[in-house]
Each structure stands twice: as structure tokens, then as C-alpha cells.
Amino acid sequence: MGILPNWSASSGDAQNPKVKGAKPTGDGAYEAPGRLSRAQCWDARDGYNQCLDRNNILDAIKDKDTAEKACGQESQNFEKNCASSWVTYFKQRRVAEYEKEQLLKKQEAASLASR
């Protein structure tokens, strides 16, 4: 019927950006990133986030054009060193962590005010 995606590893999967850099195994799955590749990804993420901070950009997904203009080189390095699913996750997590921090500050201020 074509409702479910084709989960088998075909020749087109090697071009899939979601598994960029991952090596296929014999059963069609992909190898998990090792310690070194995770460290490279995290370093690239940190460099990208520092650039976003310098340019006062919180949400690199929502403000994609601004982020690309200000941090294009860092973005390329980030996307080169991390799986695309990780890039999206880290961009979303950045916003979620900021919102969490702001909520905690607001609750702390309200707690202090009610004393």
C-alpha cells in the first residue's frame, strides 16, 4: 500500500542525510558513533552555540537565515561532524534549556517575592 516506509538498507540509504557519515553494517543498520566522533560533534556543537550566543540568536531553527548569515562556517562544521538528527536535537535542546532556565528564574523570583 505504500503507507509504511521502506526500512531496508537500499543503495539510496547511503545518500540519506540522516545517516551522513555512518557506516552501514551487514544487516542494513548503521554503526553507532564512537567516542571520537561524538566528541567531534560536541565540539562542533559548542562552537556553533558560542557563535549563536555572540550574535544573540537563541533559536537557530526559527531564525535560520540570521543564524546562517552570522554563523555559516560554524554551522557547516556542526553539520559535517554530527548526524542531522543530532543537529536538529541540539538546536531544539538549546531553546528548551533556555526556556527551562527562564522558568526557574521566574519561579525563584516569585518565591522570593512571596516571603
VOPAGU-2260 file (C-alpha; in pm, 1 decimal, decimal comma):
REM VOPAGU-2260
SITE   aa  ch    i         X         Y         Z
SITE  MET   A    0       0,0       0,0       0,0
SITE  GLY   A    1     295,8     232,2      46,0
SITE  ILE   A    2     190,2     351,1     391,7
SITE  LEU   A    3     496,3     229,7     580,6
SITE  PRO   A    4     846,5     346,3     489,8
SITE  ASN   A    5    1095,3     105,7     343,8
SITE  TRP   A    6    1324,9      28,0     638,9
SITE  SER   A    7    1562,5    -193,1     445,3
SITE  ALA   A    8    1903,8     -59,5     351,3
SITE  SER   A    9    1898,5      13,3     -17,5
SITE  SER   A   10    2150,4     196,3    -230,7
SITE  GLY   A   11    1953,9     517,1    -171,6
SITE  ASP   A   12    2016,5     498,3     204,6
SITE  ALA   A   13    2384,3     579,7     156,4
SITE  GLN   A   14    2272,5     920,2      31,0
SITE  ASN   A   15    2031,2     971,8     321,9
SITE  PRO   A   16    2142,2    1285,3     510,7
SITE  LYS   A   17    2002,4    1145,7     835,3
SITE  VAL   A   18    2276,3     884,5     838,6
SITE  LYS   A   19    2551,5    1103,3     695,1
SITE  GLY   A   20    2890,9     967,5     787,3
SITE  ALA   A   21    2751,7     648,9     940,3
SITE  LYS   A   22    2880,6     319,9     808,6
SITE  PRO   A   23    2620,6      56,4     720,0
SITE  THR   A   24    2650,1    -281,9     887,6
SITE  GLY   A   25    2578,6    -616,4     727,1
SITE  ASP   A   26    2218,2    -621,2     848,0
SITE  GLY   A   27    2128,3    -282,1     698,1
SITE  ALA   A   28    2152,8     -84,5    1021,3
SITE  TYR   A   29    2416,1     180,2    1079,9
SITE  GLU   A   30    2703,5     182,3    1327,9
SITE  ALA   A   31    2659,8     398,0    1634,6
SITE  PRO   A   32    2906,1     684,7    1653,1
SITE  GLY   A   33    3218,7     611,9    1855,5
SITE  ARG   A   34    3370,4     818,8    2134,7
SITE  LEU   A   35    3588,7    1023,2    1899,8
SITE  SER   A   36    3309,1    1111,2    1658,2
SITE  ARG   A   37    3078,3    1206,0    1946,3
SITE  ALA   A   38    3348,2    1432,6    2090,3
SITE  GLN   A   39    3397,7    1596,2    1749,2
SITE  CYS   A   40    3023,3    1650,8    1722,6
SITE  TRP   A   41    3001,1    1804,7    2069,1
SITE  ASP   A   42    3298,3    2033,4    1998,0
SITE  ALA   A   43    3135,2    2147,8    1673,7
SITE  ARG   A   44    2804,1    2199,5    1857,5
SITE  ASP   A   45    2975,9    2405,4    2125,7
SITE  GLY   A   46    3147,3    2622,3    1864,1
SITE  TYR   A   47    2817,0    2676,2    1685,2
SITE  ASN   A   48    2636,4    2764,6    2010,0
SITE  GLN   A   49    2912,3    3010,0    2104,0
SITE  CYS   A   50    2868,7    3181,5    1768,6
SITE  LEU   A   51    2492,8    3197,4    1819,7
SITE  ASP   A   52    2549,9    3345,3    2166,7
SITE  ARG   A   53    2788,5    3609,3    2028,0
SITE  ASN   A   54    2521,6    3707,9    1777,1
SITE  ASN   A   55    2228,4    3697,4    2023,1
SITE  ILE   A   56    2048,9    3420,0    1835,3
SITE  LEU   A   57    1853,1    3178,6    2050,7
SITE  ASP   A   58    1655,2    2964,7    1804,8
SITE  ALA   A   59    1864,7    2862,8    1505,5
SITE  ILE   A   60    1567,2    2680,3    1354,2
SITE  LYS   A   61    1322,8    2968,4    1375,5
SITE  ASP   A   62    1588,9    3226,4    1282,2
SITE  LYS   A   63    1756,2    3005,0    1023,4
SITE  ASP   A   64    1852,0    3281,9     779,4
SITE  THR   A   65    2001,0    3503,3    1050,2
SITE  ALA   A   66    2189,4    3211,0    1202,5
SITE  GLU   A   67    2324,1    3101,7     864,6
SITE  LYS   A   68    2441,5    3452,2     782,6
SITE  ALA   A   69    2610,0    3503,8    1119,8
SITE  CYS   A   70    2743,7    3152,2    1180,0
SITE  GLY   A   71    2768,3    2986,4     839,1
SITE  GLN   A   72    3115,2    2839,9     891,0
SITE  GLU   A   73    3030,2    2705,5    1236,2
SITE  SER   A   74    2704,1    2564,5    1101,7
SITE  GLN   A   75    2885,6    2379,0     824,2
SITE  ASN   A   76    3130,9    2233,7    1075,2
SITE  PHE   A   77    2843,8    2134,4    1306,6
SITE  GLU   A   78    2650,1    1964,3    1027,7
SITE  LYS   A   79    2964,5    1793,9     894,8
SITE  ASN   A   80    3053,1    1643,2    1231,8
SITE  CYS   A   81    2707,2    1544,2    1357,5
SITE  ALA   A   82    2421,8    1334,0    1224,3
SITE  SER   A   83    2139,6    1557,6    1102,0
SITE  SER   A   84    1907,3    1417,0    1368,4
SITE  TRP   A   85    2160,5    1524,7    1632,0
SITE  VAL   A   86    2189,2    1873,6    1478,6
SITE  THR   A   87    1812,3    1918,6    1498,3
SITE  TYR   A   88    1800,9    1775,3    1850,4
SITE  PHE   A   89    2077,9    2004,9    1978,2
SITE  LYS   A   90    1916,0    2311,1    1819,5
SITE  GLN   A   91    1582,6    2226,0    1984,0
SITE  ARG   A   92    1750,1    2143,9    2314,6
SITE  ARG   A   93    1922,7    2484,2    2317,3
SITE  VAL   A   94    1583,1    2657,3    2312,4
SITE  ALA   A   95    1430,4    2415,4    2565,0
SITE  GLU   A   96    1721,2    2465,8    2807,9
SITE  TYR   A   97    1688,1    2844,1    2778,7
SITE  GLU   A   98    1312,6    2828,6    2842,4
SITE  LYS   A   99    1368,5    2598,5    3139,9
SITE  GLU   A  100    1627,2    2838,8    3282,9
SITE  GLN   A  101    1390,5    3133,7    3240,8
SITE  LEU   A  102    1105,6    2945,0    3407,7
SITE  LEU   A  103    1325,3    2852,5    3703,7
SITE  LYS   A  104    1436,3    3215,2    3741,5
SITE  LYS   A  105    1074,5    3330,2    3729,8
SITE  GLN   A  106     968,9    3073,8    3991,3
SITE  GLU   A  107    1262,3    3167,5    4214,8
SITE  ALA   A  108    1175,9    3537,0    4188,0
SITE  ALA   A  109     810,5    3464,2    4272,0
SITE  SER   A  110     918,3    3253,0    4567,8
SITE  LEU   A  111    1141,0    3532,4    4699,8
SITE  ALA   A  112     866,7    3790,4    4648,8
SITE  SER   A  113     613,1    3587,1    4845,4
SITE  ARG   A  114     832,6    3572,3    5156,1
